[in-house]
Amino acid sequence: MNAELSSADGCRIACPRSFVRNTWDCLQSLTRNGEPAGFQNQERASRFDYEDLDTVIGEMRKCNEFERSTTQFKLVMPGNLAGA
């Protein structure tokens, strides 16, 4: 999906593990009803710098992107790591 978005100069989509279900629901709404509103909150991906893979993975880890539990881990918006 991100390859297609990138080839059209679109914003990439990064899906934190804790939001997988929500992201699938948004995709279904988009494909079945043509309703993209659910993706308006998916701007997180555009805030990461993708120039270096190791750096972006490290930043995603700091933002809790790979955690599964939304009760144990709060997602931190990229760029707001000082208080994390």
C-alpha positions, 0 to 999 in steps of 0.5 A, spaced: 500 500 500 505 504 501 509 503 495 502 505 491 501 511 495 509 513 494 508 512 487 502 517 487 506 522 491 501 520 497 502 520 504 505 513 507 501 509 512 504 506 518 499 502 522 501 501 529 500 494 532 495 497 537 491 500 531 491 494 526 483 493 527 482 500 526 486 501 520 482 495 517 475 498 519 478 504 515 480 500 509 473 497 509 469 503 509 474 506 504 473 500 499 466 499 500 463 506 501 468 510 498 469 514 505 476 516 507 474 520 513 477 514 518 484 515 515 484 523 517 487 521 523 493 517 520 497 523 519 502 519 524 506 516 518 508 523 515 511 525 521 517 520 521 523 521 517 524 515 512 531 517 510 534 512 514 531 505 516 535 504 522 533 511 524 526 511 523 525 504 526 528 507 532 523 513 532 517 508 531 520 504 537 520 510 542 513 512 539 511 505 541 509 504 534 510 496 535 506 495 542 500 491 542 497 494 548 493 500 548 492 500 555 499 499 557 502 503 552 500 510 549 502 512 542 507 518 542 506 523 536 513 523 532 516 530 534 513 530 541 519 525 544 521 530 549 516 528 554 516 521 553 
